[in-house]
Amino acid sequence: LTGTIVEAYDTDAYGQTIIYTGPGPDYIWFTDDDAGSGFTYGANDMIFCGYRYDPETRLYYVRNRMFLTDTGGASVGRWLQRDPIGYAGGINLYEYVGGRAEVEVDPIGTGEPCYKHSLVCLHGCQSLYKIINIMIQALLQDCLQHCHGRWLQVVCWEVCHARAQFQEGLATAAKDICETGCNVQYAACEAKKCIPKIL
């Protein structure tokens, strides 16, 4: 093995792939003058994102549905089946990753884009944090009411406030851990993406 580049691929917005067979006159790969064989597929049928391409039907087989690249001259770039997760992936049932294919991925075709998962996860962390803080404030008010009329009422209030501050600190730490978990999940989702094109 020599480690030299044999061919390179670039996929347009409609899923059509240009195969580059060599560097251009400057003898440098990934520049505008690379020698290309046009929209052709040769012997390699695993092209865009590792999906199987059938040149006869011009279809990508994407696990749960098929993607039509062109109709023999006119670029189409359209799904032929609805999204298998229905409206959970968005209002357009023929859309892929919220129309953000350049930055998102749905590796098995049954999930929402990474950014939607991340936003839902982060929103859940913030909502839980707000609910916990409401409960802490209610417990503080209850504690303060029990202090009324007691001997050393000021000390009782200080204890109530100290306990509330401690609970708020725990709630903040829990929110931070939750958000870190969301970020880890987002990074794992992002890692499943196709390698971005260099061209």
Buried (B, 14 or more C-beta within 10 A) or exposed (E): EEEEEEBBBBBBEBBBBBBBEBBBEEEEBBEEEBEBEEBEBEEEEEBBBEBEBEEEEBBBBBEBBBBBBBEEEEBBBBBEEBBBBEEEBBEEBEBBBBEBBEEBBBBEBEBBBBBBBBBEBBEEBEEBBEEBBEEBEEBBEEBBEEBEEEEEEEEBBEEBEEBBEEBBEEBEEBBEEBBEEBEEBBEEBBEEBEEEBEB
